[in-house]
């Protein structure tokens, strides 16, 4: 059965991510030492609202995962398509 979690950001990304993962049961599946890859969808060299993932959301997710004891790797590659740029 599909499940959907919706939360406003009035209490910030950390609260929304913590509540969302708890709703989905994510915390019970993550154990200290687990490796987690995060792909943030960086499509431009600088943050553009509505186009790419907010860096605050990425930070909140990474902090939450580290607090759970996970080993986090942020995975991204050079942008392709119409807005090519190097991740360097």
C-alpha positions as CSV (number, residue, x, y, z in Angstrom):
1,X,0.0,0.0,0.0
2,X,1.5,3.4,-1.0
3,X,2.2,5.8,1.8
4,X,2.7,9.5,1.5
5,X,4.0,11.9,4.1
6,X,3.4,15.7,3.8
7,X,4.9,18.2,6.3
8,X,5.2,22.0,6.1
9,X,8.6,23.5,6.8
10,X,7.5,25.9,9.6
11,X,9.7,23.9,12.0
12,X,12.5,23.5,9.5
13,X,14.0,20.7,7.4
14,X,15.4,18.8,10.4
15,X,12.0,18.3,11.9
16,X,10.3,17.4,8.6
17,X,13.0,14.9,7.8
18,X,13.0,13.3,11.2
19,X,9.2,13.0,11.1
20,X,9.1,11.8,7.5
21,X,11.6,9.0,8.1
22,X,9.8,8.0,11.3
23,X,6.5,7.9,9.4
24,X,8.0,5.7,6.7
25,X,9.8,3.5,9.3
26,X,13.2,4.4,8.0
27,X,14.8,4.8,11.3
28,X,14.0,1.3,12.3
29,X,15.8,0.0,9.2
30,X,19.0,2.1,9.6
31,X,21.6,0.7,11.9
32,X,24.9,2.3,13.2
33,X,27.5,1.7,10.6
34,X,25.1,1.4,7.7
35,X,26.3,3.1,4.5
36,X,23.9,5.5,3.0
37,X,24.3,7.3,-0.3
38,X,22.6,10.7,-0.8
39,X,22.1,12.1,-4.4
40,X,21.2,15.7,-4.0
41,X,20.4,16.6,-7.6
42,X,22.7,19.6,-8.0
43,X,21.8,20.9,-11.5
44,X,23.5,24.3,-11.3
45,X,26.7,25.5,-9.7
46,X,24.7,27.7,-7.2
47,X,21.4,26.9,-5.5
48,X,18.2,27.8,-7.5
49,X,15.0,27.5,-5.6
50,X,12.5,25.2,-7.2
51,X,15.1,23.8,-9.6
52,X,17.4,21.8,-7.3
53,X,17.4,20.4,-3.8
54,X,17.7,23.0,-1.1
55,X,21.2,22.6,0.6
56,X,19.4,23.0,4.0
57,X,17.4,19.8,3.2
58,X,20.6,18.0,2.3
59,X,22.3,19.1,5.5
60,X,19.3,18.2,7.6
61,X,19.2,14.7,6.1
62,X,22.9,14.1,6.5
63,X,22.9,15.3,10.1
64,X,20.0,13.0,10.9
65,X,21.7,10.0,9.3
66,X,25.0,10.7,11.1
67,X,23.0,11.0,14.4
68,X,21.7,7.5,13.7
69,X,25.4,6.4,13.3
70,X,25.2,5.9,9.5
71,X,28.2,6.4,7.2
72,X,27.0,9.0,4.7
73,X,28.4,9.6,1.2
74,X,27.1,12.4,-0.9
75,X,27.1,11.2,-4.6
76,X,26.9,13.7,-7.4
77,X,28.3,14.0,-10.9
78,X,28.9,16.7,-13.4
79,X,25.7,18.2,-14.6
80,X,24.5,16.9,-17.9
81,X,21.8,18.1,-20.3
82,X,21.3,21.8,-21.0
83,X,23.1,23.3,-18.0
84,X,26.4,21.5,-18.1
85,X,29.0,22.4,-15.4
86,X,31.8,20.6,-13.7
87,X,31.5,19.6,-10.1
88,X,35.1,20.8,-9.6
